[in-house]
């Protein structure tokens, strides 16, 4: 039996549950600013547009999208802030 996938441990959490575009990404932008370089942020969202917007946000600003998961109608993202 394969080992269970380990969920990354976050330094901070952003709960954007119930918010719609563009609010989750706007909140994400501010939360990442407050995070130390190399820090890991977990984002919890329910807006399906985050499946498109958050990966693009990471590419555009140079952050690493470490993992993303879907649990029912909830979307989970782990983002590592780029080094300064």
N, CA, C and O atoms as a Maestro MAE file, in Angstrom:
{
 s_m_m2io_version
 :::
 2.0.0
}

f_m_ct {
 s_m_title
 :::
 protein
 m_atom[336] {
  # First column is atom index #
  i_m_mmod_type
  r_m_x_coord
  r_m_y_coord
  r_m_z_coord
  i_m_residue_number
  s_m_chain_name
  s_m_pdb_residue_name
  s_m_pdb_atom_name
  i_m_atomic_number
  :::
  1 25 0.846 -1.180 0.000 1 A "UNK " " N  " 7
  2 3 0.000 0.000 0.000 1 A "UNK " " CA " 6
  3 2 0.894 1.246 0.000 1 A "UNK " " C  " 6
  4 15 1.831 1.326 0.795 1 A "UNK " " O  " 8
  5 25 0.618 2.221 -0.881 2 A "UNK " " N  " 7
  6 3 1.460 3.415 -0.934 2 A "UNK " " CA " 6
  7 2 1.290 4.277 0.312 2 A "UNK " " C  " 6
  8 15 0.248 4.261 0.967 2 A "UNK " " O  " 8
  9 25 2.351 5.036 0.622 3 A "UNK " " N  " 7
  10 3 2.285 5.967 1.750 3 A "UNK " " CA " 6
  11 2 1.269 7.055 1.454 3 A "UNK " " C  " 6
  12 15 1.146 7.492 0.309 3 A "UNK " " O  " 8
  13 25 0.536 7.501 2.476 4 A "UNK " " N  " 7
  14 3 -0.409 8.602 2.243 4 A "UNK " " CA " 6
  15 2 0.359 9.875 1.893 4 A "UNK " " C  " 6
  16 15 1.478 10.088 2.359 4 A "UNK " " O  " 8
  17 25 -0.253 10.706 1.073 5 A "UNK " " N  " 7
  18 3 0.363 11.967 0.674 5 A "UNK " " CA " 6
  19 2 0.372 12.897 1.884 5 A "UNK " " C  " 6
  20 15 -0.647 13.092 2.546 5 A "UNK " " O  " 8
  21 25 1.544 13.464 2.156 6 A "UNK " " N  " 7
  22 3 1.657 14.381 3.285 6 A "UNK " " CA " 6
  23 2 1.191 15.766 2.876 6 A "UNK " " C  " 6
  24 15 1.582 16.279 1.828 6 A "UNK " " O  " 8
  25 25 0.362 16.362 3.700 7 A "UNK " " N  " 7
  26 3 -0.106 17.720 3.465 7 A "UNK " " CA " 6
  27 2 0.939 18.683 4.005 7 A "UNK " " C  " 6
  28 15 1.371 18.550 5.150 7 A "UNK " " O  " 8
  29 25 1.353 19.656 3.189 8 A "UNK " " N  " 7
  30 3 2.353 20.616 3.667 8 A "UNK " " CA " 6
  31 2 1.854 21.383 4.894 8 A "UNK " " C  " 6
  32 15 0.665 21.679 5.010 8 A "UNK " " O  " 8
  33 25 2.768 21.697 5.800 9 A "UNK " " N  " 7
  34 3 2.432 22.471 7.000 9 A "UNK " " CA " 6
  35 2 2.677 23.942 6.705 9 A "UNK " " C  " 6
  36 15 3.785 24.337 6.344 9 A "UNK " " O  " 8
  37 25 1.639 24.744 6.861 10 A "UNK " " N  " 7
  38 3 1.697 26.161 6.495 10 A "UNK " " CA " 6
  39 2 2.175 27.029 7.651 10 A "UNK " " C  " 6
  40 15 1.945 26.724 8.821 10 A "UNK " " O  " 8
  41 25 2.848 28.124 7.290 11 A "UNK " " N  " 7
  42 3 3.248 29.145 8.259 11 A "UNK " " CA " 6
  43 2 2.092 30.100 8.543 11 A "UNK " " C  " 6
  44 15 2.024 30.706 9.613 11 A "UNK " " O  " 8
  45 25 1.186 30.229 7.575 12 A "UNK " " N  " 7
  46 3 0.028 31.119 7.707 12 A "UNK " " CA " 6
  47 2 -1.116 30.544 6.885 12 A "UNK " " C  " 6
  48 15 -0.900 29.759 5.962 12 A "UNK " " O  " 8
  49 25 -2.336 30.945 7.231 13 A "UNK " " N  " 7
  50 3 -3.533 30.471 6.528 13 A "UNK " " CA " 6
  51 2 -4.374 31.669 6.114 13 A "UNK " " C  " 6
  52 15 -4.569 32.610 6.883 13 A "UNK " " O  " 8
  53 25 -4.867 31.610 4.881 14 A "UNK " " N  " 7
  54 3 -5.817 32.603 4.376 14 A "UNK " " CA " 6
  55 2 -7.120 31.875 4.089 14 A "UNK " " C  " 6
  56 15 -7.168 31.008 3.217 14 A "UNK " " O  " 8
  57 25 -8.169 32.219 4.812 15 A "UNK " " N  " 7
  58 3 -9.481 31.606 4.599 15 A "UNK " " CA " 6
  59 2 -10.337 32.561 3.777 15 A "UNK " " C  " 6
  60 15 -10.844 33.558 4.290 15 A "UNK " " O  " 8
  61 25 -10.490 32.244 2.497 16 A "UNK " " N  " 7
  62 3 -11.295 33.064 1.591 16 A "UNK " " CA " 6
  63 2 -12.621 32.374 1.280 16 A "UNK " " C  " 6
  64 15 -13.230 32.630 0.241 16 A "UNK " " O  " 8
  65 25 -13.062 31.505 2.175 17 A "UNK " " N  " 7
  66 3 -14.316 30.780 2.003 17 A "UNK " " CA " 6
  67 2 -15.479 31.760 1.841 17 A "UNK " " C  " 6
  68 15 -15.627 32.703 2.618 17 A "UNK " " O  " 8
  69 25 -16.299 31.519 0.817 18 A "UNK " " N  " 7
  70 3 -17.482 32.344 0.586 18 A "UNK " " CA " 6
  71 2 -17.229 33.615 -0.201 18 A "UNK " " C  " 6
  72 15 -18.177 34.316 -0.555 18 A "UNK " " O  " 8
  73 25 -15.978 33.928 -0.482 19 A "UNK " " N  " 7
  74 3 -15.657 35.140 -1.238 19 A "UNK " " CA " 6
  75 2 -15.534 34.820 -2.717 19 A "UNK " " C  " 6
  76 15 -15.113 33.728 -3.099 19 A "UNK " " O  " 8
  77 25 -15.909 35.789 -3.545 20 A "UNK " " N  " 7
  78 3 -15.844 35.608 -4.993 20 A "UNK " " CA " 6
  79 2 -14.831 36.556 -5.606 20 A "UNK " " C  " 6
  80 15 -14.428 37.551 -5.003 20 A "UNK " " O  " 8
  81 25 -14.430 36.215 -6.830 21 A "UNK " " N  " 7
  82 3 -13.470 36.998 -7.600 21 A "UNK " " CA " 6
  83 2 -13.891 38.473 -7.601 21 A "UNK " " C  " 6
  84 15 -15.063 38.768 -7.836 21 A "UNK " " O  " 8
  85 25 -12.992 39.378 -7.351 22 A "UNK " " N  " 7
  86 3 -11.532 39.260 -7.226 22 A "UNK " " CA " 6
  87 2 -11.038 39.187 -5.786 22 A "UNK " " C  " 6
  88 15 -9.829 39.228 -5.557 22 A "UNK " " O  " 8
  89 25 -11.937 39.079 -4.809 23 A "UNK " " N  " 7
  90 3 -11.542 39.167 -3.401 23 A "UNK " " CA " 6
  91 2 -10.491 38.145 -2.956 23 A "UNK " " C  " 6
  92 15 -9.544 38.533 -2.272 23 A "UNK " " O  " 8
  93 25 -10.610 36.846 -3.312 24 A "UNK " " N  " 7
  94 3 -9.587 35.907 -2.837 24 A "UNK " " CA " 6
  95 2 -8.168 36.286 -3.273 24 A "UNK " " C  " 6
  96 15 -7.231 36.190 -2.481 24 A "UNK " " O  " 8
  97 25 -8.009 36.710 -4.513 25 A "UNK " " N  " 7
  98 3 -6.668 37.058 -4.998 25 A "UNK " " CA " 6
  99 2 -6.190 38.371 -4.387 25 A "UNK " " C  " 6
  100 15 -5.000 38.525 -4.114 25 A "UNK " " O  " 8
  101 25 -7.092 39.312 -4.169 26 A "UNK " " N  " 7
  102 3 -6.703 40.565 -3.517 26 A "UNK " " CA " 6
  103 2 -6.221 40.287 -2.091 26 A "UNK " " C  " 6
  104 15 -5.212 40.842 -1.653 26 A "UNK " " O  " 8
  105 25 -6.939 39.434 -1.377 27 A "UNK " " N  " 7
  106 3 -6.536 39.072 -0.019 27 A "UNK " " CA " 6
  107 2 -5.227 38.279 -0.032 27 A "UNK " " C  " 6
  108 15 -4.377 38.453 0.841 27 A "UNK " " O  " 8
  109 25 -5.078 37.413 -1.028 28 A "UNK " " N  " 7
  110 3 -3.858 36.626 -1.176 28 A "UNK " " CA " 6
  111 2 -2.652 37.541 -1.362 28 A "UNK " " C  " 6
  112 15 -1.604 37.329 -0.752 28 A "UNK " " O  " 8
  113 25 -2.805 38.544 -2.195 29 A "UNK " " N  " 7
  114 3 -1.710 39.478 -2.463 29 A "UNK " " CA " 6
  115 2 -1.241 40.132 -1.160 29 A "UNK " " C  " 6
  116 15 -0.038 40.227 -0.915 29 A "UNK " " O  " 8
  117 25 -2.166 40.576 -0.338 30 A "UNK " " N  " 7
  118 3 -1.804 41.218 0.929 30 A "UNK " " CA " 6
  119 2 -1.182 40.221 1.902 30 A "UNK " " C  " 6
  120 15 -0.203 40.538 2.579 30 A "UNK " " O  " 8
  121 25 -1.743 39.028 1.972 31 A "UNK " " N  " 7
  122 3 -1.241 38.021 2.917 31 A "UNK " " CA " 6
  123 2 0.183 37.595 2.554 31 A "UNK " " C  " 6
  124 15 1.015 37.393 3.438 31 A "UNK " " O  " 8
  125 25 0.464 37.461 1.256 32 A "UNK " " N  " 7
  126 3 1.808 37.085 0.815 32 A "UNK " " CA " 6
  127 2 2.802 38.189 1.177 32 A "UNK " " C  " 6
  128 15 3.935 37.898 1.563 32 A "UNK " " O  " 8
  129 25 2.396 39.431 1.058 33 A "UNK " " N  " 7
  130 3 3.274 40.554 1.434 33 A "UNK " " CA " 6
  131 2 3.707 40.447 2.890 33 A "UNK " " C  " 6
  132 15 4.849 40.759 3.229 33 A "UNK " " O  " 8
  133 25 2.797 40.007 3.745 34 A "UNK " " N  " 7
  134 3 3.073 39.918 5.182 34 A "UNK " " CA " 6
  135 2 3.885 38.678 5.563 34 A "UNK " " C  " 6
  136 15 4.370 38.578 6.690 34 A "UNK " " O  " 8
  137 25 4.032 37.738 4.635 35 A "UNK " " N  " 7
  138 3 4.716 36.475 4.890 35 A "UNK " " CA " 6
  139 2 6.220 36.640 4.672 35 A "UNK " " C  " 6
  140 15 6.640 37.362 3.768 35 A "UNK " " O  " 8
  141 25 7.023 35.982 5.489 36 A "UNK " " N  " 7
  142 3 8.476 36.013 5.316 36 A "UNK " " CA " 6
  143 2 8.857 35.284 4.027 36 A "UNK " " C  " 6
  144 15 8.152 34.375 3.588 36 A "UNK " " O  " 8
  145 25 9.971 35.688 3.430 37 A "UNK " " N  " 7
  146 3 10.473 35.015 2.227 37 A "UNK " " CA " 6
  147 2 10.655 33.533 2.526 37 A "UNK " " C  " 6
  148 15 11.212 33.166 3.560 37 A "UNK " " O  " 8
  149 25 10.184 32.685 1.619 38 A "UNK " " N  " 7
  150 3 10.271 31.242 1.808 38 A "UNK " " CA " 6
  151 2 9.151 30.668 2.655 38 A "UNK " " C  " 6
  152 15 9.060 29.451 2.820 38 A "UNK " " O  " 8
  153 25 8.292 31.535 3.198 39 A "UNK " " N  " 7
  154 3 7.180 31.075 4.025 39 A "UNK " " CA " 6
  155 2 6.125 30.358 3.201 39 A "UNK " " C  " 6
  156 15 5.996 30.595 2.000 39 A "UNK " " O  " 8
  157 25 5.379 29.489 3.844 40 A "UNK " " N  " 7
  158 3 4.351 28.702 3.166 40 A "UNK " " CA " 6
  159 2 2.971 29.154 3.632 40 A "UNK " " C  " 6
  160 15 2.678 29.173 4.828 40 A "UNK " " O  " 8
  161 25 2.141 29.512 2.678 41 A "UNK " " N  " 7
  162 3 0.783 29.989 2.942 41 A "UNK " " CA " 6
  163 2 -0.223 28.967 2.431 41 A "UNK " " C  " 6
  164 15 -0.125 28.496 1.298 41 A "UNK " " O  " 8
  165 25 -1.191 28.631 3.280 42 A "UNK " " N  " 7
  166 3 -2.305 27.772 2.860 42 A "UNK " " CA " 6
  167 2 -3.495 28.673 2.580 42 A "UNK " " C  " 6
  168 15 -3.855 29.511 3.407 42 A "UNK " " O  " 8
  169 25 -4.105 28.501 1.413 43 A "UNK " " N  " 7
  170 3 -5.284 29.272 1.030 43 A "UNK " " CA " 6
  171 2 -6.466 28.316 0.944 43 A "UNK " " C  " 6
  172 15 -6.376 27.254 0.328 43 A "UNK " " O  " 8
  173 25 -7.574 28.703 1.566 44 A "UNK " " N  " 7
  174 3 -8.820 27.943 1.517 44 A "UNK " " CA " 6
  175 2 -9.831 28.812 0.784 44 A "UNK " " C  " 6
  176 15 -10.093 29.942 1.195 44 A "UNK " " O  " 8
  177 25 -10.400 28.291 -0.300 45 A "UNK " " N  " 7
  178 3 -11.332 29.079 -1.105 45 A "UNK " " CA " 6
  179 2 -12.477 28.201 -1.593 45 A "UNK " " C  " 6
  180 15 -12.355 26.979 -1.669 45 A "UNK " " O  " 8
  181 25 -13.593 28.851 -1.922 46 A "UNK " " N  " 7
  182 3 -14.738 28.136 -2.484 46 A "UNK " " CA " 6
  183 2 -15.100 28.650 -3.871 46 A "UNK " " C  " 6
  184 15 -15.970 28.080 -4.530 46 A "UNK " " O  " 8
  185 25 -14.457 29.704 -4.321 47 A "UNK " " N  " 7
  186 3 -14.727 30.265 -5.647 47 A "UNK " " CA " 6
  187 2 -13.965 29.455 -6.698 47 A "UNK " " C  " 6
  188 15 -12.735 29.419 -6.667 47 A "UNK " " O  " 8
  189 25 -14.675 28.803 -7.628 48 A "UNK " " N  " 7
  190 3 -14.003 27.995 -8.647 48 A "UNK " " CA " 6
  191 2 -13.013 28.782 -9.510 48 A "UNK " " C  " 6
  192 15 -12.091 28.193 -10.072 48 A "UNK " " O  " 8
  193 25 -13.186 30.091 -9.624 49 A "UNK " " N  " 7
  194 3 -12.255 30.872 -10.447 49 A "UNK " " CA " 6
  195 2 -10.851 30.897 -9.845 49 A "UNK " " C  " 6
  196 15 -9.894 31.240 -10.538 49 A "UNK " " O  " 8
  197 25 -10.713 30.539 -8.564 50 A "UNK " " N  " 7
  198 3 -9.376 30.492 -7.967 50 A "UNK " " CA " 6
  199 2 -8.523 29.403 -8.605 50 A "UNK " " C  " 6
  200 15 -7.295 29.476 -8.557 50 A "UNK " " O  " 8
  201 25 -9.148 28.403 -9.198 51 A "UNK " " N  " 7
  202 3 -8.396 27.333 -9.871 51 A "UNK " " CA " 6
  203 2 -7.599 27.891 -11.040 51 A "UNK " " C  " 6
  204 15 -6.564 27.337 -11.410 51 A "UNK " " O  " 8
  205 25 -8.072 28.970 -11.613 52 A "UNK " " N  " 7
  206 3 -7.368 29.650 -12.699 52 A "UNK " " CA " 6
  207 2 -6.505 30.781 -12.145 52 A "UNK " " C  " 6
  208 15 -5.343 30.933 -12.523 52 A "UNK " " O  " 8
  209 25 -7.086 31.568 -11.248 53 A "UNK " " N  " 7
  210 3 -6.446 32.809 -10.805 53 A "UNK " " CA " 6
  211 2 -5.229 32.602 -9.904 53 A "UNK " " C  " 6
  212 15 -4.233 33.310 -10.056 53 A "UNK " " O  " 8
  213 25 -5.284 31.672 -8.992 54 A "UNK " " N  " 7
  214 3 -4.169 31.502 -8.053 54 A "UNK " " CA " 6
  215 2 -2.919 30.957 -8.739 54 A "UNK " " C  " 6
  216 15 -1.831 31.473 -8.481 54 A "UNK " " O  " 8
  217 25 -3.016 29.937 -9.601 55 A "UNK " " N  " 7
  218 3 -1.800 29.530 -10.321 55 A "UNK " " CA " 6
  219 2 -1.206 30.662 -11.169 55 A "UNK " " C  " 6
  220 15 0.015 30.810 -11.232 55 A "UNK " " O  " 8
  221 25 -2.058 31.458 -11.818 56 A "UNK " " N  " 7
  222 3 -1.560 32.590 -12.609 56 A "UNK " " CA " 6
  223 2 -0.894 33.629 -11.715 56 A "UNK " " C  " 6
  224 15 0.137 34.190 -12.083 56 A "UNK " " O  " 8
  225 25 -1.469 33.888 -10.553 57 A "UNK " " N  " 7
  226 3 -0.890 34.807 -9.577 57 A "UNK " " CA " 6
  227 2 0.529 34.362 -9.219 57 A "UNK " " C  " 6
  228 15 1.454 35.174 -9.190 57 A "UNK " " O  " 8
  229 25 0.690 33.072 -8.950 58 A "UNK " " N  " 7
  230 3 1.998 32.538 -8.565 58 A "UNK " " CA " 6
  231 2 3.019 32.686 -9.687 58 A "UNK " " C  " 6
  232 15 4.151 33.106 -9.446 58 A "UNK " " O  " 8
  233 25 2.630 32.348 -10.893 59 A "UNK " " N  " 7
  234 3 3.541 32.467 -12.034 59 A "UNK " " CA " 6
  235 2 3.927 33.923 -12.251 59 A "UNK " " C  " 6
  236 15 5.104 34.234 -12.433 59 A "UNK " " O  " 8
  237 25 2.958 34.802 -12.232 60 A "UNK " " N  " 7
  238 3 3.191 36.218 -12.510 60 A "UNK " " CA " 6
  239 2 4.134 36.856 -11.487 60 A "UNK " " C  " 6
  240 15 4.982 37.672 -11.848 60 A "UNK " " O  " 8
  241 25 3.987 36.481 -10.204 61 A "UNK " " N  " 7
  242 3 4.785 37.108 -9.152 61 A "UNK " " CA " 6
  243 2 5.983 36.266 -8.703 61 A "UNK " " C  " 6
  244 15 6.757 36.697 -7.848 61 A "UNK " " O  " 8
  245 25 6.135 35.076 -9.272 62 A "UNK " " N  " 7
  246 3 7.315 34.266 -8.989 62 A "UNK " " CA " 6
  247 2 7.245 33.417 -7.735 62 A "UNK " " C  " 6
  248 15 8.272 32.940 -7.254 62 A "UNK " " O  " 8
  249 25 6.051 33.221 -7.198 63 A "UNK " " N  " 7
  250 3 5.883 32.357 -6.031 63 A "UNK " " CA " 6
  251 2 5.678 30.919 -6.510 63 A "UNK " " C  " 6
  252 15 5.294 30.691 -7.658 63 A "UNK " " O  " 8
  253 25 5.934 29.957 -5.633 64 A "UNK " " N  " 7
  254 3 5.791 28.545 -5.995 64 A "UNK " " CA " 6
  255 2 4.453 28.003 -5.499 64 A "UNK " " C  " 6
  256 15 4.134 28.094 -4.314 64 A "UNK " " O  " 8
  257 25 3.680 27.443 -6.418 65 A "UNK " " N  " 7
  258 3 2.457 26.737 -6.042 65 A "UNK " " CA " 6
  259 2 2.885 25.314 -5.686 65 A "UNK " " C  " 6
  260 15 3.077 24.473 -6.564 65 A "UNK " " O  " 8
  261 25 3.031 25.059 -4.395 66 A "UNK " " N  " 7
  262 3 3.577 23.797 -3.902 66 A "UNK " " CA " 6
  263 2 2.591 22.653 -4.098 66 A "UNK " " C  " 6
  264 15 2.980 21.548 -4.478 66 A "UNK " " O  " 8
  265 25 1.316 22.922 -3.837 67 A "UNK " " N  " 7
  266 3 0.295 21.877 -3.937 67 A "UNK " " CA " 6
  267 2 -1.064 22.535 -4.066 67 A "UNK " " C  " 6
  268 15 -1.265 23.669 -3.633 67 A "UNK " " O  " 8
  269 25 -1.990 21.812 -4.665 68 A "UNK " " N  " 7
  270 3 -3.383 22.245 -4.699 68 A "UNK " " CA " 6
  271 2 -4.258 21.004 -4.635 68 A "UNK " " C  " 6
  272 15 -3.947 19.972 -5.228 68 A "UNK " " O  " 8
  273 25 -5.357 21.126 -3.905 69 A "UNK " " N  " 7
  274 3 -6.265 20.004 -3.719 69 A "UNK " " CA " 6
  275 2 -7.698 20.505 -3.771 69 A "UNK " " C  " 6
  276 15 -7.979 21.675 -3.514 69 A "UNK " " O  " 8
  277 25 -8.595 19.589 -4.110 70 A "UNK " " N  " 7
  278 3 -10.021 19.891 -4.093 70 A "UNK " " CA " 6
  279 2 -10.672 18.925 -3.107 70 A "UNK " " C  " 6
  280 15 -10.480 17.712 -3.182 70 A "UNK " " O  " 8
  281 25 -11.442 19.490 -2.186 71 A "UNK " " N  " 7
  282 3 -12.208 18.687 -1.227 71 A "UNK " " CA " 6
  283 2 -13.660 19.116 -1.341 71 A "UNK " " C  " 6
  284 15 -14.083 20.080 -0.704 71 A "UNK " " O  " 8
  285 25 -14.421 18.400 -2.153 72 A "UNK " " N  " 7
  286 3 -15.816 18.773 -2.394 72 A "UNK " " CA " 6
  287 2 -15.876 20.087 -3.143 72 A "UNK " " C  " 6
  288 15 -15.406 20.179 -4.277 72 A "UNK " " O  " 8
  289 25 -16.448 21.105 -2.521 73 A "UNK " " N  " 7
  290 3 -16.544 22.425 -3.156 73 A "UNK " " CA " 6
  291 2 -15.502 23.399 -2.600 73 A "UNK " " C  " 6
  292 15 -15.598 24.609 -2.808 73 A "UNK " " O  " 8
  293 25 -14.513 22.862 -1.899 74 A "UNK " " N  " 7
  294 3 -13.453 23.694 -1.327 74 A "UNK " " CA " 6
  295 2 -12.145 23.446 -2.067 74 A "UNK " " C  " 6
  296 15 -11.776 22.306 -2.349 74 A "UNK " " O  " 8
  297 25 -11.458 24.534 -2.372 75 A "UNK " " N  " 7
  298 3 -10.185 24.479 -3.087 75 A "UNK " " CA " 6
  299 2 -9.080 24.886 -2.115 75 A "UNK " " C  " 6
  300 15 -9.177 25.914 -1.445 75 A "UNK " " O  " 8
  301 25 -8.037 24.072 -2.047 76 A "UNK " " N  " 7
  302 3 -6.926 24.310 -1.133 76 A "UNK " " CA " 6
  303 2 -5.651 24.524 -1.938 76 A "UNK " " C  " 6
  304 15 -5.390 23.811 -2.907 76 A "UNK " " O  " 8
  305 25 -4.861 25.510 -1.529 77 A "UNK " " N  " 7
  306 3 -3.610 25.841 -2.212 77 A "UNK " " CA " 6
  307 2 -2.526 26.055 -1.167 77 A "UNK " " C  " 6
  308 15 -2.785 26.607 -0.098 77 A "UNK " " O  " 8
  309 25 -1.322 25.620 -1.475 78 A "UNK " " N  " 7
  310 3 -0.153 25.897 -0.651 78 A "UNK " " CA " 6
  311 2 0.834 26.655 -1.521 78 A "UNK " " C  " 6
  312 15 1.284 26.153 -2.551 78 A "UNK " " O  " 8
  313 25 1.164 27.864 -1.100 79 A "UNK " " N  " 7
  314 3 2.003 28.768 -1.888 79 A "UNK " " CA " 6
  315 2 3.240 29.125 -1.073 79 A "UNK " " C  " 6
  316 15 3.139 29.578 0.067 79 A "UNK " " O  " 8
  317 25 4.414 28.914 -1.676 80 A "UNK " " N  " 7
  318 3 5.665 29.308 -1.029 80 A "UNK " " CA " 6
  319 2 6.098 30.652 -1.597 80 A "UNK " " C  " 6
  320 15 6.265 30.808 -2.806 80 A "UNK " " O  " 8
  321 25 6.276 31.617 -0.704 81 A "UNK " " N  " 7
  322 3 6.683 32.954 -1.129 81 A "UNK " " CA " 6
  323 2 8.112 32.908 -1.655 81 A "UNK " " C  " 6
  324 15 8.984 32.261 -1.074 81 A "UNK " " O  " 8
  325 25 8.333 33.601 -2.759 82 A "UNK " " N  " 7
  326 3 9.670 33.618 -3.355 82 A "UNK " " CA " 6
  327 2 10.667 34.264 -2.393 82 A "UNK " " C  " 6
  328 15 10.306 35.068 -1.534 82 A "UNK " " O  " 8
  329 25 11.922 33.886 -2.568 83 A "UNK " " N  " 7
  330 3 12.986 34.491 -1.766 83 A "UNK " " CA " 6
  331 2 13.171 35.933 -2.203 83 A "UNK " " C  " 6
  332 15 12.963 36.273 -3.368 83 A "UNK " " O  " 8
  333 25 13.558 36.768 -1.272 84 A "UNK " " N  " 7
  334 3 13.782 38.186 -1.596 84 A "UNK " " CA " 6
  335 2 14.997 38.370 -2.481 84 A "UNK " " C  " 6
  336 15 15.329 39.497 -2.848 84 A "UNK " " O  " 8
  :::
 }
 m_bond[335] {
  # First column is bond index #
  i_m_from
  i_m_to
  i_m_order
  :::
  1 1 2 1
  2 2 3 1
  3 3 4 2
  4 3 5 1
  5 5 6 1
  6 6 7 1
  7 7 8 2
  8 7 9 1
  9 9 10 1
  10 10 11 1
  11 11 12 2
  12 11 13 1
  13 13 14 1
  14 14 15 1
  15 15 16 2
  16 15 17 1
  17 17 18 1
  18 18 19 1
  19 19 20 2
  20 19 21 1
  21 21 22 1
  22 22 23 1
  23 23 24 2
  24 23 25 1
  25 25 26 1
  26 26 27 1
  27 27 28 2
  28 27 29 1
  29 29 30 1
  30 30 31 1
  31 31 32 2
  32 31 33 1
  33 33 34 1
  34 34 35 1
  35 35 36 2
  36 35 37 1
  37 37 38 1
  38 38 39 1
  39 39 40 2
  40 39 41 1
  41 41 42 1
  42 42 43 1
  43 43 44 2
  44 43 45 1
  45 45 46 1
  46 46 47 1
  47 47 48 2
  48 47 49 1
  49 49 50 1
  50 50 51 1
  51 51 52 2
  52 51 53 1
  53 53 54 1
  54 54 55 1
  55 55 56 2
  56 55 57 1
  57 57 58 1
  58 58 59 1
  59 59 60 2
  60 59 61 1
  61 61 62 1
  62 62 63 1
  63 63 64 2
  64 63 65 1
  65 65 66 1
  66 66 67 1
  67 67 68 2
  68 67 69 1
  69 69 70 1
  70 70 71 1
  71 71 72 2
  72 71 73 1
  73 73 74 1
  74 74 75 1
  75 75 76 2
  76 75 77 1
  77 77 78 1
  78 78 79 1
  79 79 80 2
  80 79 81 1
  81 81 82 1
  82 82 83 1
  83 83 84 2
  84 83 85 1
  85 85 86 1
  86 86 87 1
  87 87 88 2
  88 87 89 1
  89 89 90 1
  90 90 91 1
  91 91 92 2
  92 91 93 1
  93 93 94 1
  94 94 95 1
  95 95 96 2
  96 95 97 1
  97 97 98 1
  98 98 99 1
  99 99 100 2
  100 99 101 1
  101 101 102 1
  102 102 103 1
  103 103 104 2
  104 103 105 1
  105 105 106 1
  106 106 107 1
  107 107 108 2
  108 107 109 1
  109 109 110 1
  110 110 111 1
  111 111 112 2
  112 111 113 1
  113 113 114 1
  114 114 115 1
  115 115 116 2
  116 115 117 1
  117 117 118 1
  118 118 119 1
  119 119 120 2
  120 119 121 1
  121 121 122 1
  122 122 123 1
  123 123 124 2
  124 123 125 1
  125 125 126 1
  126 126 127 1
  127 127 128 2
  128 127 129 1
  129 129 130 1
  130 130 131 1
  131 131 132 2
  132 131 133 1
  133 133 134 1
  134 134 135 1
  135 135 136 2
  136 135 137 1
  137 137 138 1
  138 138 139 1
  139 139 140 2
  140 139 141 1
  141 141 142 1
  142 142 143 1
  143 143 144 2
  144 143 145 1
  145 145 146 1
  146 146 147 1
  147 147 148 2
  148 147 149 1
  149 149 150 1
  150 150 151 1
  151 151 152 2
  152 151 153 1
  153 153 154 1
  154 154 155 1
  155 155 156 2
  156 155 157 1
  157 157 158 1
  158 158 159 1
  159 159 160 2
  160 159 161 1
  161 161 162 1
  162 162 163 1
  163 163 164 2
  164 163 165 1
  165 165 166 1
  166 166 167 1
  167 167 168 2
  168 167 169 1
  169 169 170 1
  170 170 171 1
  171 171 172 2
  172 171 173 1
  173 173 174 1
  174 174 175 1
  175 175 176 2
  176 175 177 1
  177 177 178 1
  178 178 179 1
  179 179 180 2
  180 179 181 1
  181 181 182 1
  182 182 183 1
  183 183 184 2
  184 183 185 1
  185 185 186 1
  186 186 187 1
  187 187 188 2
  188 187 189 1
  189 189 190 1
  190 190 191 1
  191 191 192 2
  192 191 193 1
  193 193 194 1
  194 194 195 1
  195 195 196 2
  196 195 197 1
  197 197 198 1
  198 198 199 1
  199 199 200 2
  200 199 201 1
  201 201 202 1
  202 202 203 1
  203 203 204 2
  204 203 205 1
  205 205 206 1
  206 206 207 1
  207 207 208 2
  208 207 209 1
  209 209 210 1
  210 210 211 1
  211 211 212 2
  212 211 213 1
  213 213 214 1
  214 214 215 1
  215 215 216 2
  216 215 217 1
  217 217 218 1
  218 218 219 1
  219 219 220 2
  220 219 221 1
  221 221 222 1
  222 222 223 1
  223 223 224 2
  224 223 225 1
  225 225 226 1
  226 226 227 1
  227 227 228 2
  228 227 229 1
  229 229 230 1
  230 230 231 1
  231 231 232 2
  232 231 233 1
  233 233 234 1
  234 234 235 1
  235 235 236 2
  236 235 237 1
  237 237 238 1
  238 238 239 1
  239 239 240 2
  240 239 241 1
  241 241 242 1
  242 242 243 1
  243 243 244 2
  244 243 245 1
  245 245 246 1
  246 246 247 1
  247 247 248 2
  248 247 249 1
  249 249 250 1
  250 250 251 1
  251 251 252 2
  252 251 253 1
  253 253 254 1
  254 254 255 1
  255 255 256 2
  256 255 257 1
  257 257 258 1
  258 258 259 1
  259 259 260 2
  260 259 261 1
  261 261 262 1
  262 262 263 1
  263 263 264 2
  264 263 265 1
  265 265 266 1
  266 266 267 1
  267 267 268 2
  268 267 269 1
  269 269 270 1
  270 270 271 1
  271 271 272 2
  272 271 273 1
  273 273 274 1
  274 274 275 1
  275 275 276 2
  276 275 277 1
  277 277 278 1
  278 278 279 1
  279 279 280 2
  280 279 281 1
  281 281 282 1
  282 282 283 1
  283 283 284 2
  284 283 285 1
  285 285 286 1
  286 286 287 1
  287 287 288 2
  288 287 289 1
  289 289 290 1
  290 290 291 1
  291 291 292 2
  292 291 293 1
  293 293 294 1
  294 294 295 1
  295 295 296 2
  296 295 297 1
  297 297 298 1
  298 298 299 1
  299 299 300 2
  300 299 301 1
  301 301 302 1
  302 302 303 1
  303 303 304 2
  304 303 305 1
  305 305 306 1
  306 306 307 1
  307 307 308 2
  308 307 309 1
  309 309 310 1
  310 310 311 1
  311 311 312 2
  312 311 313 1
  313 313 314 1
  314 314 315 1
  315 315 316 2
  316 315 317 1
  317 317 318 1
  318 318 319 1
  319 319 320 2
  320 319 321 1
  321 321 322 1
  322 322 323 1
  323 323 324 2
  324 323 325 1
  325 325 326 1
  326 326 327 1
  327 327 328 2
  328 327 329 1
  329 329 330 1
  330 330 331 1
  331 331 332 2
  332 331 333 1
  333 333 334 1
  334 334 335 1
  335 335 336 2
  :::
 }
}
